[in-house]
Amino acid sequence: MDMPTLTIGTRTARLPIVQGGMAVRISLSPLAAAVADAGGIGVIAGSGLTPKELTAQVHAARAVTDGVIGVNIMVAVSNFKQLVHAAIAAGVDLVIAGAGFSRDVFGWCQEAGVEMVPIVGSERVAKLSQRFGASAVIVEGYEAGGHLGTDELMLELLPRITDSVDLPVIGAGGVVTGADIKRALDAGAAGVQMGSRFAATVESSAPDAFKEMYVRATDDDIIITKSPVGLPGRAIRNPLTERLAVGDYPPIERCVTCLKACGKEYCIMDKLVRAQGGDLTDGLVFAGSSAARVHDIPTVQVLMDRLAAEWRTAGEGAAS
Ligand SMILES: Cc1cc2nc3c(=O)[nH]c(=O)nc-3n(C[C@H](O)[C@H](O)[C@H](O)COP(=O)(O)O)c2cc1C
């Protein structure tokens, strides 16, 4: 049996696969367009971009695909409102908002006919999102890469969220194979969001050395670190995370107040930008625990075909 489609409000993707937004500049138009073209939902990460840059990214994706394109913007960034408005004006299908909760974004999206999809970590926030008009919710478990809003695993959280709302629920965290997708859908998810697996694809805008770190990573290399956003973050161990672990914070060279509230231990934006630029000593390489199960750097199309084949095999195994 083939994978089911994923409908979020008025938009339908052929496959139940959302490519997670990955900042700074890891998921840009090349990755998002390739995923959308292959039948999933492609997501451009807006955090760390200017509204003008985000507009250009959305236009670039739109120019090459008719598939479903979203943006992911952290509520915690200072220019959240400007970025959401830029994305809507540029013609995105959906806005995904995480790392905080914004009431206003629901109204901005509804007015424009754009689907609003918050990332939630509890039944309370899922219910609140439904009340404000969310088209779907993403449940991100503790396995996920980047900032973490919960210490529960995705498959523990998922059934409680599906029971508490009458919306499509998308499971994120620890999904790298078609069998993982099947497990999440069997547990009640309408789709999955995958970050780490897509970070190590040809179309990802991560530098090659960053992708190679994923391919080489073992479970022991993937650690939890502190972020000035006020949430823990999951990343691959490197000289920077070793420093952060002992409280040896690199001084902030230039603050542009990129976050609404910043702990100011160090500059997270600088460290994410450095990693994307290829500095893997002093840059922060966000990755999910599942990065230890990423062993190659395929094109998006090869990956999507593989996921579909693995899904079918997992289904046959379950049926026999
Ligand atoms: C390099 C990287 C950057 C990320 N940046 C963001 C981000 O900007 N906003 C966000 O909501 N989630 C971000 N995430 C989380 C992903 O969108 C996704 O939910 C998560 O990676 C799912 O877990 P997985 O990596 O096990 O697939 C990031 C993840 C990674 C690996």
The ligand as a MOL file (V3000), in Angstrom:
LIG
                    3D

  0  0  0     0  0            999 V3000
M  V30 BEGIN CTAB
M  V30 COUNTS 31 33 0 0 0
M  V30 BEGIN ATOM
M  V30 1 C 19.9520 21.8150 11.8390 0
M  V30 2 C 18.5680 21.9510 12.4060 0
M  V30 3 C 18.0000 23.2080 12.5000 0
M  V30 4 C 16.6850 23.3400 12.9750 0
M  V30 5 N 16.1120 24.5710 12.9990 0
M  V30 6 C 14.8020 24.7000 13.3560 0
M  V30 7 C 14.1480 25.9650 13.2780 0
M  V30 8 O 14.7040 26.9610 12.8410 0
M  V30 9 N 12.8430 26.0340 13.6990 0
M  V30 10 C 12.1670 24.9250 14.1620 0
M  V30 11 O 11.0030 25.0330 14.5310 0
M  V30 12 N 12.7750 23.7140 14.2160 0
M  V30 13 C 14.0480 23.5810 13.8090 0
M  V30 14 N 14.6300 22.3390 13.8110 0
M  V30 15 C 13.7950 21.1580 14.1100 0
M  V30 16 C 13.2760 20.4940 12.8120 0
M  V30 17 O 12.4400 21.3540 12.0980 0
M  V30 18 C 12.5220 19.1820 13.0900 0
M  V30 19 O 11.3370 19.3760 13.8030 0
M  V30 20 C 13.3700 18.2030 13.8630 0
M  V30 21 O 14.6480 18.1570 13.3150 0
M  V30 22 C 12.7350 16.8220 13.8400 0
M  V30 23 O 13.5760 15.8810 14.4330 0
M  V30 24 P 14.5970 14.9740 13.5820 0
M  V30 25 O 15.7880 15.8150 13.3630 0
M  V30 26 O 14.8400 13.8090 14.4640 0
M  V30 27 O 13.9140 14.6100 12.2900 0
M  V30 28 C 15.9610 22.1940 13.3820 0
M  V30 29 C 16.5660 20.9380 13.3120 0
M  V30 30 C 17.8440 20.8050 12.8170 0
M  V30 31 C 18.4340 19.4170 12.7160 0
M  V30 END ATOM
M  V30 BEGIN BOND
M  V30 1 1 1 2
M  V30 2 1 2 3
M  V30 3 2 2 30
M  V30 4 2 3 4
M  V30 5 1 4 5
M  V30 6 1 4 28
M  V30 7 2 5 6
M  V30 8 1 6 7
M  V30 9 1 6 13
M  V30 10 2 7 8
M  V30 11 1 7 9
M  V30 12 1 9 10
M  V30 13 2 10 11
M  V30 14 1 10 12
M  V30 15 2 12 13
M  V30 16 1 13 14
M  V30 17 1 14 15
M  V30 18 1 14 28
M  V30 19 1 15 16
M  V30 20 1 16 17
M  V30 21 1 16 18
M  V30 22 1 18 19
M  V30 23 1 18 20
M  V30 24 1 20 21
M  V30 25 1 20 22
M  V30 26 1 22 23
M  V30 27 1 23 24
M  V30 28 2 24 25
M  V30 29 1 24 26
M  V30 30 1 24 27
M  V30 31 2 28 29
M  V30 32 1 29 30
M  V30 33 1 30 31
M  V30 END BOND
M  V30 END CTAB
M  END
